[in-house]
Each structure stands twice: as structure tokens, then as C-alpha cells.
Amino acid sequence: MPENSQARVRVGAVDVWAVPESGVAGHVAAAWRRAEGGAIVTANVDIVRAATRDTALAALIAESEVVVADGMPVVWAGRLAGVPVPERVTGSSLVFTLAAAAAREDRSVYLLGGNPGIPEKAAAVLADRHPGLRVAGTDSPPFGFDTSPELTAEVVARVVEAKPDLVMVGLGFPKQERLIRLLRAELPETWFLGCGAGIPMAAGEFRRASGVVQKVGAEWLHRLALEPRRLAKRYLRDDLPFAFRLLGGALRTRFRRPGE
């Protein structure tokens, strides 16, 4: 499992852990036993691109104890830079892996994000798949809640009242990480996962690509086919060119001479 000495690699403006998904779950379980909380960022190309352009977002990511490579270009960049990042670790997959860990450790989970009814549906799926999992609560905050201090305080208060051991926050980056920052101040022994679309995926709203498609790094094409209007601009105009620059930068890092 990850420790302070865990190998990390710089990808863009983000320090990514070279850790498998099972190692993330082991790290969280061990921290629960020590009554220590933390946060997990699943850094895909879009998140790395945003952090590379905005130092404040890079600093926001750096607050998290665990940053994993969610996206094959991030995995490839780490490997090209000379660090053996073992695999892609996605937020949608960690939703199930960490729920399983919570069930084994007799810990509770809180699902926050998605349209009305979606976190409840996802919670039912997780509880059915992982017997013994305790669901501390669910919440579907209204659109734009984060622009209102009052509504944000209400969301935070509901989570704090539930006292969960694990909070899955599916609001998209950086909204979910900013909310996690507020929640961590109130729940220092709780773990937080920024899982993006992981909650509606768990609820069965849409399916992930096949394992083969995931392994070759083409799941983004599957997502693009499902949501072309929302994702075409981001994936094709912004993320794809940045991914090539990321890989080129990783190669330059690996073969740069000392002192350069």
C-alpha cells in the first residue's frame, strides 16, 4: 500500500502516485484503523491540463494525500518519465473498490452528487453488491449550490451530521475538490473520494467501456459517443492536443541530462 516513500512521478503540474487500485484501498483501510482521514484525486488528462494552466488548481490537488492516474495518457506519461505507474485507477472503479473496503472494515459511506434520486440508486447498488456496507446518507445538491454560501453550508452540515467514514463526491473537478476542502476541516478522520461521474455510473445511468477498450486507453471514445455535445470540445480540442504535449514532456524529462 502507499506510504510516504511511495514512488511519485511529475505529470504536468501534478505529482501522481505509482500505485495500483488495490493499494489505494489498502492505504485507506490502514488509515481508518489509525483514525486518520484524507482525500483522493483521480487525475485524468482534463484535470492535469487544468492544473498545469492554473497554479491555484495545482495547489488544490496537492492538498490531497493520494493522487492517482485516471487516464491512460497519464499512466503513459509517468512510465515515459521513468516511473512504473502500474495501472489506470478511475474514480468510477474506486467507488466500488472503496465501498468493498468500507464493508470489510465496518465503515459507513455517504454519496454526494448526481441528479435527484441517483445517489440513492447508487447507494442501493453498492449495498447490494457489498453486504454489510453501511450507508450513512445521500445527497443531490441543487445546481449552482456552490455559488451560495448558505446552500453550501447546508450541504456541509448534512454530511457532518451523518459522520461518515467515506464520502464519495461526484460533482466534477474542481467543484468536488473545493467542497472536499470544506468537509475535511469538519471531518478530519473521514476519507473523501472525488469521483466525477462515478455515482451515476454506479447507479447504472450509463455503462463504462469494455475492459479491452479501457486497457488500450480508448475509453474516452466510448464516453464521447455517449455524450458528444458535452464532451466533444473538451476531448478533441483541449485534451487530445494536451495529451500529446504531456507525453512529449515526459520523454524530455526522462532523457534530460543532469544540470539541464
C-alpha positions as a Markdown table, in Angstrom:
| # | Residue | x | y | z |
|---|---|---|---|---|
| 1 | Met | 0.0 | 0.0 | 0.0 |
| 2 | Pro | 1.1 | 3.6 | -0.4 |
| 3 | Glu | 3.3 | 5.1 | 2.2 |
| 4 | Asn | 5.2 | 8.4 | 2.5 |
| 5 | Ser | 8.0 | 6.7 | 0.4 |
| 6 | Gln | 5.6 | 5.7 | -2.3 |
| 7 | Ala | 7.0 | 6.4 | -5.8 |
| 8 | Arg | 5.6 | 9.5 | -7.4 |
| 9 | Val | 6.0 | 11.0 | -10.8 |
| 10 | Arg | 5.5 | 14.5 | -12.0 |
| 11 | Val | 2.9 | 14.6 | -14.8 |
| 12 | Gly | 2.3 | 18.2 | -15.9 |
| 13 | Ala | 1.8 | 20.1 | -12.7 |
| 14 | Val | 0.6 | 17.0 | -10.7 |
| 15 | Asp | 2.5 | 14.5 | -8.6 |
| 16 | Val | 0.9 | 11.1 | -9.4 |
| 17 | Trp | 1.4 | 8.1 | -7.2 |
| 18 | Ala | 2.6 | 4.9 | -8.8 |
| 19 | Val | 0.1 | 2.7 | -7.1 |
| 20 | Pro | -2.5 | 0.0 | -8.1 |
| 21 | Glu | -6.1 | 0.3 | -7.2 |
| 22 | Ser | -5.8 | -2.4 | -4.5 |
| 23 | Gly | -3.0 | -0.3 | -2.9 |
| 24 | Val | -5.3 | 2.7 | -2.7 |
| 25 | Ala | -7.9 | 0.6 | -0.8 |
| 26 | Gly | -5.3 | -0.8 | 1.5 |
| 27 | His | -4.0 | 2.6 | 2.3 |
| 28 | Val | -7.4 | 3.9 | 3.2 |
| 29 | Ala | -8.2 | 0.9 | 5.3 |
| 30 | Ala | -5.0 | 1.3 | 7.2 |
| 31 | Ala | -5.6 | 5.0 | 7.8 |
| 32 | Trp | -9.1 | 4.3 | 9.1 |
| 33 | Arg | -7.6 | 2.0 | 11.7 |
| 34 | Arg | -5.2 | 4.8 | 12.8 |
| 35 | Ala | -8.2 | 7.3 | 12.9 |
| 36 | Glu | -6.6 | 9.3 | 10.1 |
| 37 | Gly | -8.6 | 10.8 | 7.2 |
| 38 | Gly | -7.5 | 12.0 | 3.8 |
| 39 | Ala | -8.6 | 12.7 | 0.2 |
| 40 | Ile | -8.1 | 11.1 | -3.2 |
| 41 | Val | -7.9 | 12.8 | -6.5 |
| 42 | Thr | -8.3 | 10.8 | -9.7 |
| 43 | Ala | -6.2 | 12.8 | -12.1 |
| 44 | Asn | -7.3 | 12.4 | -15.7 |
| 45 | Val | -5.9 | 14.4 | -18.7 |
| 46 | Asp | -8.5 | 17.1 | -18.2 |
| 47 | Ile | -7.6 | 17.6 | -14.6 |
| 48 | Val | -3.9 | 17.6 | -15.3 |
| 49 | Arg | -4.4 | 20.1 | -18.1 |
| 50 | Ala | -6.4 | 22.4 | -15.7 |
| 51 | Ala | -3.8 | 22.2 | -13.0 |
| 52 | Thr | -1.0 | 22.9 | -15.5 |
| 53 | Arg | -2.7 | 26.1 | -16.6 |
| 54 | Asp | -3.8 | 27.3 | -13.1 |
| 55 | Thr | -1.4 | 27.2 | -10.1 |
| 56 | Ala | -4.4 | 27.5 | -7.7 |
| 57 | Leu | -5.9 | 24.3 | -9.0 |
| 58 | Ala | -2.5 | 22.6 | -8.8 |
| 59 | Ala | -2.3 | 23.6 | -5.2 |
| 60 | Leu | -5.8 | 22.3 | -4.6 |
| 61 | Ile | -4.8 | 18.9 | -5.9 |
| 62 | Ala | -1.6 | 18.9 | -3.9 |
| 63 | Glu | -3.7 | 19.1 | -0.7 |
| 64 | Ser | -4.9 | 15.5 | -1.2 |
| 65 | Glu | -2.9 | 12.6 | 0.3 |
| 66 | Val | -3.4 | 10.3 | -2.7 |
| 67 | Val | -3.4 | 11.4 | -6.4 |
| 68 | Val | -3.8 | 8.5 | -8.9 |
| 69 | Ala | -3.6 | 8.3 | -12.7 |
| 70 | Asp | -7.1 | 8.2 | -14.1 |
| 71 | Gly | -6.4 | 8.1 | -17.8 |
| 72 | Met | -4.0 | 6.1 | -19.9 |
| 73 | Pro | -2.2 | 9.2 | -21.2 |
| 74 | Val | -1.3 | 10.0 | -17.5 |
| 75 | Val | -0.2 | 6.4 | -17.0 |
| 76 | Trp | 1.9 | 6.5 | -20.2 |
| 77 | Ala | 3.4 | 9.9 | -19.3 |
| 78 | Gly | 4.5 | 8.5 | -15.9 |
| 79 | Arg | 6.1 | 5.5 | -17.5 |
| 80 | Leu | 7.8 | 7.6 | -20.2 |
| 81 | Ala | 9.2 | 9.8 | -17.4 |
| 82 | Gly | 10.8 | 6.7 | -15.9 |
| 83 | Val | 8.4 | 5.7 | -13.1 |
| 84 | Pro | 6.4 | 2.4 | -13.5 |
| 85 | Val | 2.9 | 3.6 | -12.9 |
| 86 | Pro | 1.2 | 0.2 | -12.7 |
| 87 | Glu | -2.3 | 0.9 | -13.9 |
| 88 | Arg | -5.1 | 3.4 | -14.5 |
| 89 | Val | -7.2 | 4.0 | -11.4 |
| 90 | Thr | -10.5 | 5.6 | -12.1 |
| 91 | Gly | -13.0 | 7.3 | -9.8 |
| 92 | Ser | -15.8 | 5.1 | -11.2 |
| 93 | Ser | -13.9 | 2.0 | -10.3 |
| 94 | Leu | -12.8 | 3.3 | -6.9 |
| 95 | Val | -16.4 | 3.8 | -6.0 |
| 96 | Phe | -16.8 | 0.0 | -5.9 |
| 97 | Thr | -13.4 | -0.8 | -4.5 |
| 98 | Leu | -13.6 | 1.6 | -1.6 |
| 99 | Ala | -17.2 | 0.6 | -0.9 |
| 100 | Ala | -15.9 | -3.0 | -0.6 |
| 101 | Ala | -13.1 | -1.9 | 1.7 |
| 102 | Ala | -15.7 | 0.0 | 3.8 |
| 103 | Ala | -17.9 | -3.1 | 4.1 |
| 104 | Arg | -14.9 | -5.2 | 5.2 |
| 105 | Glu | -13.9 | -2.6 | 7.8 |
| 106 | Asp | -17.4 | -2.0 | 9.1 |
| 107 | Arg | -17.3 | 1.6 | 7.9 |
| 108 | Ser | -20.0 | 3.9 | 6.6 |
| 109 | Val | -20.3 | 5.7 | 3.2 |
| 110 | Tyr | -22.0 | 8.9 | 2.1 |
| 111 | Leu | -22.8 | 9.6 | -1.6 |
| 112 | Leu | -22.9 | 13.2 | -2.6 |
| 113 | Gly | -23.7 | 14.3 | -6.2 |
| 114 | Gly | -25.8 | 13.4 | -9.3 |
| 115 | Asn | -29.3 | 14.3 | -10.2 |
| 116 | Pro | -32.1 | 13.7 | -7.7 |
| 117 | Gly | -32.6 | 10.0 | -7.0 |
| 118 | Ile | -29.2 | 9.0 | -8.5 |
| 119 | Pro | -27.1 | 8.9 | -5.3 |
| 120 | Glu | -29.9 | 6.8 | -3.6 |
| 121 | Lys | -29.9 | 4.4 | -6.5 |
| 122 | Ala | -26.1 | 4.1 | -6.5 |
| 123 | Ala | -26.2 | 3.5 | -2.7 |
| 124 | Ala | -28.6 | 0.7 | -3.2 |
| 125 | Val | -26.4 | -0.9 | -5.8 |
| 126 | Leu | -23.3 | -0.7 | -3.6 |
| 127 | Ala | -25.1 | -2.0 | -0.6 |
| 128 | Asp | -26.5 | -4.9 | -2.6 |
| 129 | Arg | -23.1 | -5.7 | -4.1 |
| 130 | His | -21.2 | -5.4 | -0.8 |
| 131 | Pro | -23.2 | -6.9 | 2.1 |
| 132 | Gly | -22.6 | -5.2 | 5.4 |
| 133 | Leu | -21.9 | -1.8 | 3.9 |
| 134 | Arg | -23.4 | 1.0 | 6.0 |
| 135 | Val | -24.9 | 3.9 | 4.0 |
| 136 | Ala | -24.7 | 7.0 | 6.2 |
| 137 | Gly | -26.5 | 9.2 | 3.8 |
| 138 | Thr | -27.0 | 10.5 | 0.3 |
| 139 | Asp | -27.4 | 14.0 | -1.2 |
| 140 | Ser | -28.1 | 15.6 | -4.5 |
| 141 | Pro | -27.3 | 19.3 | -4.1 |
| 142 | Pro | -29.2 | 21.7 | -6.4 |
| 143 | Phe | -27.3 | 23.0 | -9.4 |
| 144 | Gly | -25.3 | 26.1 | -8.5 |
| 145 | Phe | -25.4 | 25.4 | -4.8 |
| 146 | Asp | -21.6 | 26.1 | -4.7 |
| 147 | Thr | -22.2 | 29.8 | -5.6 |
| 148 | Ser | -24.3 | 30.3 | -2.5 |
| 149 | Pro | -22.5 | 30.2 | 0.9 |
| 150 | Glu | -25.8 | 29.4 | 2.6 |
| 151 | Leu | -26.6 | 26.4 | 0.4 |
| 152 | Thr | -23.0 | 25.2 | 0.6 |
| 153 | Ala | -23.1 | 25.4 | 4.4 |
| 154 | Glu | -26.3 | 23.3 | 4.4 |
| 155 | Val | -24.7 | 20.6 | 2.2 |
| 156 | Val | -21.7 | 20.6 | 4.6 |
| 157 | Ala | -23.9 | 20.4 | 7.7 |
| 158 | Arg | -25.8 | 17.4 | 6.3 |
| 159 | Val | -22.6 | 15.5 | 5.8 |
| 160 | Val | -21.1 | 16.4 | 9.1 |
| 161 | Glu | -24.3 | 15.3 | 10.9 |
| 162 | Ala | -24.1 | 11.9 | 9.2 |
| 163 | Lys | -20.5 | 11.4 | 10.4 |
| 164 | Pro | -19.5 | 9.0 | 7.6 |
| 165 | Asp | -16.1 | 7.3 | 7.3 |
| 166 | Leu | -16.0 | 7.7 | 3.5 |
| 167 | Val | -17.6 | 10.4 | 1.4 |
| 168 | Met | -17.8 | 10.0 | -2.4 |
| 169 | Val | -18.3 | 13.4 | -4.0 |
| 170 | Gly | -19.3 | 13.3 | -7.7 |
| 171 | Leu | -19.6 | 17.0 | -8.7 |
| 172 | Gly | -16.8 | 17.2 | -11.2 |
| 173 | Phe | -13.4 | 18.9 | -10.9 |
| 174 | Pro | -12.7 | 21.3 | -9.3 |
| 175 | Lys | -16.1 | 21.8 | -7.6 |
| 176 | Gln | -15.9 | 18.5 | -5.8 |
| 177 | Glu | -12.3 | 19.2 | -4.6 |
| 178 | Arg | -13.3 | 22.6 | -3.3 |
| 179 | Leu | -16.2 | 21.1 | -1.3 |
| 180 | Ile | -14.0 | 18.3 | 0.0 |
| 181 | Arg | -11.6 | 21.0 | 1.3 |
| 182 | Leu | -14.5 | 22.4 | 3.4 |
| 183 | Leu | -15.7 | 19.0 | 4.6 |
| 184 | Arg | -12.2 | 17.9 | 5.6 |
| 185 | Ala | -12.0 | 20.8 | 8.1 |
| 186 | Glu | -15.1 | 19.4 | 9.8 |
| 187 | Leu | -14.3 | 15.7 | 9.5 |
| 188 | Pro | -10.6 | 15.1 | 9.9 |
| 189 | Glu | -10.9 | 11.3 | 10.3 |
| 190 | Thr | -13.0 | 10.8 | 7.2 |
| 191 | Trp | -11.8 | 9.8 | 3.7 |
| 192 | Phe | -13.0 | 11.6 | 0.6 |
| 193 | Leu | -13.1 | 10.5 | -3.0 |
| 194 | Gly | -13.6 | 12.9 | -5.8 |
| 195 | Cys | -15.3 | 10.5 | -8.2 |
| 196 | Gly | -16.7 | 12.7 | -11.0 |
| 197 | Ala | -19.3 | 10.6 | -12.9 |
| 198 | Gly | -18.7 | 7.6 | -10.6 |
| 199 | Ile | -22.0 | 8.0 | -8.8 |
| 200 | Pro | -24.3 | 7.9 | -11.9 |
| 201 | Met | -22.2 | 5.1 | -13.3 |
| 202 | Ala | -22.7 | 3.1 | -10.1 |
| 203 | Ala | -26.4 | 3.8 | -10.4 |
| 204 | Gly | -26.4 | 2.3 | -13.9 |
| 205 | Glu | -27.2 | 5.6 | -15.7 |
| 206 | Phe | -24.6 | 4.7 | -18.3 |
| 207 | Arg | -22.0 | 1.9 | -18.8 |
| 208 | Arg | -18.3 | 2.0 | -18.9 |
| 209 | Ala | -16.4 | 0.8 | -22.0 |
| 210 | Ser | -15.3 | -2.8 | -22.2 |
| 211 | Gly | -12.1 | -3.9 | -20.4 |
| 212 | Val | -10.3 | -4.2 | -23.7 |
| 213 | Val | -11.2 | -0.6 | -24.7 |
| 214 | Gln | -10.1 | 0.6 | -21.2 |
| 215 | Lys | -6.8 | -1.2 | -21.4 |
| 216 | Val | -5.8 | 0.4 | -24.8 |
| 217 | Gly | -6.6 | 3.8 | -23.5 |
| 218 | Ala | -9.7 | 4.4 | -25.7 |
| 219 | Glu | -12.4 | 4.7 | -23.1 |
| 220 | Trp | -12.6 | 8.5 | -23.9 |
| 221 | Leu | -14.0 | 7.5 | -27.3 |
| 222 | His | -16.7 | 5.5 | -25.6 |
| 223 | Arg | -17.6 | 8.5 | -23.4 |
| 224 | Leu | -17.5 | 10.8 | -26.4 |
| 225 | Ala | -20.0 | 8.6 | -28.2 |
| 226 | Leu | -22.3 | 8.6 | -25.2 |
| 227 | Glu | -22.2 | 12.4 | -24.6 |
| 228 | Pro | -20.9 | 14.1 | -27.8 |
| 229 | Arg | -22.4 | 17.5 | -27.2 |
| 230 | Arg | -21.0 | 17.8 | -23.7 |
| 231 | Leu | -17.6 | 16.2 | -24.3 |
| 232 | Ala | -16.5 | 16.9 | -27.9 |
| 233 | Lys | -15.0 | 20.3 | -27.3 |
| 234 | Arg | -13.2 | 19.2 | -24.2 |
| 235 | Tyr | -11.9 | 15.9 | -25.5 |
| 236 | Leu | -11.0 | 16.8 | -29.1 |
| 237 | Arg | -10.0 | 20.5 | -29.0 |
| 238 | Asp | -8.5 | 20.7 | -25.5 |
| 239 | Asp | -7.5 | 17.3 | -24.0 |
| 240 | Leu | -6.2 | 15.4 | -27.1 |
| 241 | Pro | -3.5 | 18.0 | -28.1 |
| 242 | Phe | -2.5 | 18.4 | -24.4 |
| 243 | Ala | -2.1 | 14.6 | -24.0 |
| 244 | Phe | 0.4 | 14.6 | -26.9 |
| 245 | Arg | 2.3 | 17.5 | -25.3 |
| 246 | Leu | 2.2 | 15.7 | -21.9 |
| 247 | Leu | 3.8 | 12.6 | -23.5 |
| 248 | Gly | 6.5 | 14.7 | -25.2 |
| 249 | Gly | 7.3 | 16.5 | -22.0 |
| 250 | Ala | 7.6 | 13.1 | -20.2 |
| 251 | Leu | 10.1 | 11.9 | -22.7 |
| 252 | Arg | 12.2 | 15.1 | -22.4 |
| 253 | Thr | 12.2 | 14.7 | -18.6 |
| 254 | Arg | 13.5 | 11.1 | -18.8 |
| 255 | Phe | 16.3 | 11.9 | -21.2 |
| 256 | Arg | 17.3 | 15.3 | -19.8 |
| 257 | Arg | 20.9 | 15.5 | -18.8 |
| 258 | Pro | 21.7 | 16.3 | -15.2 |
| 259 | Gly | 22.0 | 20.0 | -14.7 |
| 260 | Glu | 19.9 | 21.0 | -17.7 |
